[in-house]
Amino acid sequence: MTVQRRIADISTNLSNQLKQRVSEFCFYSLAMDESTNLKDTAQLLIFIRGIDNNFEITEELVGMCSMTGRTTRKEISSEVIKSMNDKSGLDFTSLVAICTEGAPAMCGKNVGAVVILEEFIGRQITKHHCIYISRFCVAKS
């Protein structure tokens, strides 16, 4: 029980540190990647990269969501909204860009999750298609 309690304390501490850093962002962008694990469960990874008033850049994993059932644009966008609100306490007013791996469910011109997020936010954001989502992302606008 001691190890379990310490792991929970570390997790809470890291979450609080992330919330503190994220609350200081002037602007931020998201990177999303959805893939399937060995047991055919879809995993949605959401990364955040933000900049504060001192021009310090922070890049962190905001969440990994296991998506059971379908992985349509509605499910992906609702998981992103839920993760951003629940885990980081962020609103979308400072979101300036989204980077995805290019799947139609993510960034389809008329039917992608990014389009739903833009409708939720109420404005357009910069969209990037990424060959491989990682720390050193090669993006095309």
C-alpha positions in Angstrom: 0.0 0.0 0.0 2.9 2.4 0.7 4.2 2.1 -2.9 0.7 2.6 -4.3 0.2 5.7 -2.1 3.5 7.1 -3.1 2.8 6.6 -6.8 -0.6 8.3 -6.4 1.2 11.2 -4.6 3.8 11.6 -7.4 1.0 11.5 -10.0 -0.9 14.2 -8.2 2.2 16.3 -7.8 3.0 16.1 -11.5 -0.6 16.9 -12.4 -0.5 20.0 -10.2 2.9 21.1 -11.7 1.4 20.8 -15.2 -1.7 22.7 -14.2 0.5 25.5 -12.8 2.7 25.7 -15.9 -0.3 25.6 -18.3 -2.0 28.4 -16.4 0.9 30.7 -17.2 0.7 30.1 -21.0 0.1 33.1 -23.2 -0.5 30.8 -26.2 -0.4 27.0 -26.8 -0.7 24.4 -29.4 -1.8 20.8 -29.3 -0.5 17.7 -31.1 -2.8 14.7 -31.3 -2.1 11.1 -32.4 -4.4 8.2 -32.4 -3.2 4.6 -32.8 -4.2 1.1 -31.8 -2.4 -1.0 -29.2 -1.8 -4.8 -29.3 -5.3 -5.5 -28.0 -7.0 -3.4 -30.6 -7.9 -0.6 -28.2 -7.5 2.9 -29.7 -5.2 5.2 -27.8 -5.4 9.0 -28.2 -2.3 10.9 -27.2 -2.5 14.6 -26.6 0.6 16.8 -26.2 0.7 20.4 -25.4 3.3 23.0 -26.2 3.0 26.5 -24.7 4.9 29.7 -24.2 4.6 32.0 -21.2 5.4 35.7 -20.8 9.1 35.0 -20.2 9.3 33.1 -23.6 9.8 29.8 -21.8 8.5 26.9 -23.8 6.9 23.9 -22.1 6.0 20.7 -23.9 4.2 17.9 -22.0 1.9 15.0 -22.5 -1.5 16.1 -21.3 -3.3 12.9 -21.6 -3.6 9.4 -23.0 -7.2 8.3 -23.6 -8.2 4.8 -24.2 -11.0 4.9 -26.6 -13.3 1.9 -26.6 -15.7 1.5 -29.4 -15.6 3.8 -32.4 -12.9 6.5 -33.0 -15.0 8.9 -35.0 -14.4 12.7 -35.2 -17.0 13.3 -32.5 -15.5 10.8 -30.1 -11.9 12.2 -30.7 -13.0 15.8 -30.3 -15.0 15.1 -27.1 -12.0 13.3 -25.6 -9.7 16.3 -26.4 -12.2 18.7 -24.8 -12.6 16.5 -21.8 -8.9 16.0 -21.3 -8.1 19.7 -21.7 -10.9 20.8 -19.2 -10.4 18.0 -16.7 -6.7 17.3 -16.6 -5.2 20.7 -17.3 -8.0 23.1 -16.5 -7.4 25.0 -19.8 -9.9 26.8 -21.9 -9.4 27.1 -25.6 -9.0 30.9 -25.8 -5.2 30.7 -26.1 -5.1 27.7 -28.5 -3.4 28.8 -31.7 -2.6 25.5 -33.6 -3.3 21.8 -33.8 -1.0 19.2 -35.3 -2.4 15.8 -36.3 -1.0 12.8 -38.1 -3.4 13.3 -41.0 -6.1 10.6 -40.6 -9.5 11.7 -42.0 -11.1 11.4 -38.6 -8.6 13.8 -37.2 -8.2 16.5 -39.9 -10.7 15.8 -42.6 -11.5 19.1 -44.4 -15.2 18.9 -43.6 -15.6 16.0 -41.2 -12.5 15.9 -39.0 -12.1 16.3 -35.2 -10.2 19.6 -35.8 -13.3 21.1 -37.5 -15.5 20.1 -34.6 -12.9 21.7 -32.2 -13.0 24.9 -34.3 -16.8 25.0 -34.1 -16.5 24.4 -30.3 -14.0 27.3 -30.0 -15.9 29.5 -32.4 -12.9 30.5 -34.5 -10.4 29.0 -36.9 -7.0 27.8 -35.8 -3.8 26.9 -37.6 -3.7 23.3 -38.6 -0.6 21.3 -39.3 -0.2 17.8 -40.8 2.7 16.0 -39.2 4.5 13.1 -40.7 5.5 11.8 -37.3 4.3 13.3 -34.1 7.2 13.6 -31.7 9.3 16.3 -30.1 10.9 17.0 -33.4 7.8 17.3 -35.5 8.2 17.9 -39.2 5.1 19.8 -40.1 3.5 21.1 -43.3 1.1 24.0 -43.0 
